[in-house]
Amino acid sequence: MDPVLCSIADAARILGIGKTKTYELISDEVLECVAIGTRRLVKVSSINRLVEAGTVDRAA
């Protein structure tokens, strides 16, 4: 079974971006998180959707 959640640091590493940008994507609801206890974990499916979309559209 493939992982369905990963840490924020792992999500940043997978995407090749910094943790600050990863937190921005979480805040903008581009990446989905779940809370387990005090940990926030990123849904791998949301990482895959971001990669498939190829871009992040931001309202100016």
DSSP file (Angstrom, degrees, kcal/mol; ACC not computed):
  #  RESIDUE AA STRUCTURE BP1 BP2  ACC     N-H-->O    O-->H-N    N-H-->O    O-->H-N    TCO  KAPPA ALPHA  PHI   PSI    X-CA   Y-CA   Z-CA
    1    1 A M              0   0    0      0, 0.0     3,-0.1     0, 0.0     0, 0.0   0.000 360.0 360.0 360.0 133.2    0.0    0.0    0.0
    2    2 A D        -     0   0    0      1,-0.1     2,-0.0     2,-0.0     0, 0.0  -0.492 360.0 -94.1 -78.7 150.8    1.3    3.4   -0.9
    3    3 A P        -     0   0    0      0, 0.0    -1,-0.1     0, 0.0     3,-0.1  -0.356  30.1-168.8 -63.4 144.0    1.4    6.2    1.7
    4    4 A V  S    S+     0   0    0      1,-0.1    40,-2.3    40,-0.1    41,-0.5   0.556  71.8  39.2-107.2 -15.0   -1.6    8.5    1.8
    5    5 A L  E     +A   43   0A   0     38,-0.2     2,-0.3    39,-0.1    38,-0.2  -0.954  61.5 179.3-132.7 152.1   -0.1   11.1    4.1
    6    6 A C  E     -A   42   0A   0     36,-2.0    36,-3.1    -2,-0.3     0, 0.0  -0.973  34.6 -93.7-145.8 162.5    3.4   12.7    4.5
    7    7 A S  E  >  -A   41   0A   0     -2,-0.3     4,-2.5    34,-0.2     5,-0.2  -0.247  36.7-112.0 -69.6 162.9    5.0   15.3    6.7
    8    8 A I  H  > S+     0   0    0     32,-0.5     4,-2.3     1,-0.2     5,-0.2   0.890 120.2  52.7 -63.1 -39.3    5.2   18.9    5.6
    9    9 A A  H  > S+     0   0    0      2,-0.2     4,-2.1     1,-0.2    -1,-0.2   0.905 110.2  47.6 -63.6 -40.9    8.9   18.6    5.3
   10   10 A D  H  > S+     0   0    0      2,-0.2     4,-2.9     1,-0.2    -2,-0.2   0.898 109.9  52.8 -66.6 -39.9    8.5   15.5    3.0
   11   11 A A  H  X S+     0   0    0     -4,-2.5     4,-2.2     2,-0.2    -2,-0.2   0.918 109.9  48.8 -60.8 -43.1    5.9   17.3    0.9
   12   12 A A  H  X>S+     0   0    0     -4,-2.3     5,-2.2     2,-0.2     4,-1.2   0.919 112.8  47.7 -61.9 -43.7    8.3   20.2    0.4
   13   13 A R  H  <5S+     0   0    0     -4,-2.1     3,-0.3     2,-0.2    -2,-0.2   0.915 111.2  50.6 -64.2 -43.9   11.1   17.8   -0.5
   14   14 A I  H  <5S+     0   0    0     -4,-2.9    -1,-0.2     1,-0.2    -2,-0.2   0.898 115.9  42.0 -60.4 -41.8    8.9   15.9   -3.0
   15   15 A L  H  <5S-     0   0    0     -4,-2.2    -1,-0.2    -5,-0.2    -2,-0.2   0.626 108.7-124.0 -82.2 -13.9    7.8   19.2   -4.6
   16   16 A G  T  <5S+     0   0    0     -4,-1.2     2,-0.2     1,-0.3    -3,-0.2   0.823  72.6 113.5  74.2  31.2   11.3   20.6   -4.6
   17   17 A I      < -     0   0    0     -5,-2.2    -1,-0.3    -6,-0.2    -2,-0.1  -0.770  69.3 -93.0-126.1 171.8   10.2   23.8   -2.7
   18   18 A G     >  -     0   0    0     -2,-0.2     4,-1.9    -3,-0.1     5,-0.1  -0.353  33.5-111.2 -82.2 165.9   10.8   25.2    0.7
   19   19 A K  H  > S+     0   0    0      1,-0.2     4,-2.6     2,-0.2     5,-0.2   0.850 116.3  58.8 -65.9 -33.6    8.7   24.7    3.8
   20   20 A T  H  > S+     0   0    0      1,-0.2     4,-1.8     2,-0.2    -1,-0.2   0.936 108.1  44.8 -61.5 -45.9    7.6   28.3    3.8
   21   21 A K  H  > S+     0   0    0      2,-0.2     4,-2.3     1,-0.2    -1,-0.2   0.869 111.0  55.0 -64.9 -36.6    6.1   27.9    0.3
   22   22 A T  H  X S+     0   0    0     -4,-1.9     4,-1.9     1,-0.2    -2,-0.2   0.923 107.3  49.1 -61.8 -44.5    4.6   24.6    1.4
   23   23 A Y  H  X S+     0   0    0     -4,-2.6     4,-2.7     1,-0.2    -1,-0.2   0.868 109.0  53.9 -63.1 -35.9    2.8   26.3    4.3
   24   24 A E  H  X S+     0   0    0     -4,-1.8     4,-2.5     2,-0.2    -2,-0.2   0.920 107.8  49.5 -62.9 -43.4    1.6   29.0    1.8
   25   25 A L  H  <>S+     0   0    0     -4,-2.3     5,-2.7     2,-0.2     6,-1.5   0.852 111.8  49.1 -65.0 -34.1    0.1   26.3   -0.4
   26   26 A I  H ><5S+     0   0    0     -4,-1.9     3,-1.4     4,-0.2    -2,-0.2   0.928 111.4  48.8 -67.8 -45.5   -1.6   24.7    2.7
   27   27 A S  H 3<5S+     0   0    0     -4,-2.7    -2,-0.2     1,-0.3    -1,-0.2   0.867 110.9  50.2 -61.5 -37.9   -2.9   28.1    3.7
   28   28 A D  T 3<5S-     0   0    0     -4,-2.5    -1,-0.3    -5,-0.2    -2,-0.2   0.410 115.2-120.0 -81.0   2.2   -4.2   28.7    0.2
   29   29 A E  T < 5S+     0   0    0     -3,-1.4    -3,-0.2     2,-0.2    -2,-0.1   0.740  82.1 120.7  63.5  26.3   -5.9   25.3    0.4
   30   30 A V  S   <S+     0   0    0     -5,-2.7     2,-0.4    -6,-0.2    -4,-0.2   0.860  76.2  43.2 -80.1 -41.0   -3.9   24.0   -2.6
   31   31 A L  S    S-     0   0    0     -6,-1.5     2,-0.4    -9,-0.2    -2,-0.2  -0.896  87.3-138.6-103.7 135.3   -2.5   21.3   -0.4
   32   32 A E        -     0   0    0     -2,-0.4    11,-2.9    11,-0.3     2,-0.3  -0.749  19.8-168.0 -96.2 140.2   -4.8   19.4    1.9
   33   33 A C  E     -B   42   0A   0     -2,-0.4     2,-0.4     9,-0.2     9,-0.2  -0.881  11.0-158.5-122.8 155.6   -3.8   18.5    5.5
   34   34 A V  E     -B   41   0A   0      7,-2.5     7,-2.9    -2,-0.3     2,-0.5  -0.970  18.1-132.8-126.4 149.1   -5.1   16.4    8.2
   35   35 A A  E     +B   40   0A   0     -2,-0.4     2,-0.5     5,-0.2     5,-0.2  -0.885  20.3 180.0-103.5 129.5   -4.3   16.7   11.9
   36   36 A I  E >  S-B   39   0A   0      3,-2.5     3,-2.0    -2,-0.5     2,-0.4  -0.935  70.5 -48.7-126.5 105.9   -3.4   13.7   13.9
   37   37 A G  T 3  S-     0   0    0     -2,-0.5     0, 0.0     1,-0.3     0, 0.0  -0.557 122.8 -24.3  64.8-124.7   -2.7   14.8   17.5
   38   38 A T  T 3  S+     0   0    0     -2,-0.4     2,-0.3    -3,-0.1    -1,-0.3   0.477 119.7  97.8 -95.8  -4.0   -0.4   17.7   17.2
   39   39 A R  E <   - B   0  36A   0     -3,-2.0    -3,-2.5   -32,-0.0     2,-0.5  -0.635  59.2-152.4 -88.9 142.3    1.0   16.7   13.8
   40   40 A R  E     - B   0  35A   0     -2,-0.3   -32,-0.5    -5,-0.2     2,-0.4  -0.968  17.5-170.6-109.1 126.5   -0.2   18.1   10.5
   41   41 A L  E     -AB   7  34A   0     -7,-2.9    -7,-2.5    -2,-0.5     2,-0.3  -0.931  18.0-127.8-121.1 142.7    0.2   15.8    7.6
   42   42 A V  E     -AB   6  33A   0    -36,-3.1   -36,-2.0    -2,-0.4     2,-0.4  -0.692  23.7-118.8 -90.5 136.9   -0.3   16.5    3.9
   43   43 A K  E >>  -A    5   0A   0    -11,-2.9     4,-1.2    -2,-0.3     3,-0.8  -0.628  14.5-145.8 -73.7 125.5   -2.5   14.3    1.8
   44   44 A V  H 3> S+     0   0    0    -40,-2.3     4,-2.5    -2,-0.4     5,-0.2   0.832  97.9  63.8 -61.3 -32.5   -0.4   12.7   -1.0
   45   45 A S  H 3> S+     0   0    0    -41,-0.5     4,-2.1     1,-0.2    -1,-0.3   0.858 100.3  51.6 -61.9 -33.9   -3.4   12.9   -3.3
   46   46 A S  H <> S+     0   0    0     -3,-0.8     4,-1.9     2,-0.2    -1,-0.2   0.834 108.0  51.8 -72.6 -31.0   -3.3   16.8   -3.1
   47   47 A I  H  X S+     0   0    0     -4,-1.2     4,-2.3     2,-0.2    -2,-0.2   0.930 110.2  49.3 -65.4 -45.1    0.4   16.7   -4.0
   48   48 A N  H  X S+     0   0    0     -4,-2.5     4,-2.6     1,-0.2    -2,-0.2   0.898 109.6  51.2 -62.0 -41.1   -0.4   14.6   -7.0
   49   49 A R  H  X S+     0   0    0     -4,-2.1     4,-2.3     2,-0.2    -1,-0.2   0.906 109.5  50.9 -62.6 -41.2   -3.2   17.0   -8.1
   50   50 A L  H  X S+     0   0    0     -4,-1.9     4,-1.6     2,-0.2     5,-0.3   0.924 112.2  46.1 -62.3 -44.5   -0.9   19.9   -7.8
   51   51 A V  H  < S+     0   0    0     -4,-2.3    -2,-0.2     1,-0.2    -1,-0.2   0.909 112.9  49.6 -65.9 -41.9    1.7   18.2  -10.0
   52   52 A E  H  < S+     0   0    0     -4,-2.6    -1,-0.2     1,-0.2    -2,-0.2   0.864 108.4  53.4 -65.3 -35.8   -0.9   17.1  -12.5
   53   53 A A  H  < S-     0   0    0     -4,-2.3    -1,-0.2    -5,-0.2    -2,-0.2   0.838  93.5-152.5 -68.2 -32.5   -2.3   20.7  -12.7
   54   54 A G     <  +     0   0    0     -4,-1.6     2,-0.3    -5,-0.2    -3,-0.1   0.328  63.7  44.0  80.2  -8.6    1.2   21.9  -13.5
   55   55 A T  S    S-     0   0    0     -5,-0.3     2,-0.5     2,-0.0    -2,-0.1  -0.988  70.1-128.2-159.6 161.7    0.6   25.4  -12.0
   56   56 A V        -     0   0    0     -2,-0.3     2,-0.5    -3,-0.0    -6,-0.0  -0.975  22.7-150.5-117.5 118.2   -0.9   27.3   -9.1
   57   57 A D        -     0   0    0     -2,-0.5     2,-0.4     2,-0.0    -2,-0.0  -0.766  15.2-169.6 -88.2 128.4   -3.3   30.0  -10.0
   58   58 A R        -     0   0    0     -2,-0.5     2,-0.3     2,-0.0    -2,-0.0  -0.966  23.1-122.2-120.9 134.5   -3.4   32.8   -7.5
   59   59 A A              0   0    0     -2,-0.4    -2,-0.0     1,-0.1     0, 0.0  -0.544 360.0 360.0 -71.0 135.0   -6.0   35.6   -7.4
   60   60 A A              0   0    0     -2,-0.3    -1,-0.1     0, 0.0    -2,-0.0   0.443 360.0 360.0 -88.3 360.0   -4.3   39.0   -7.7
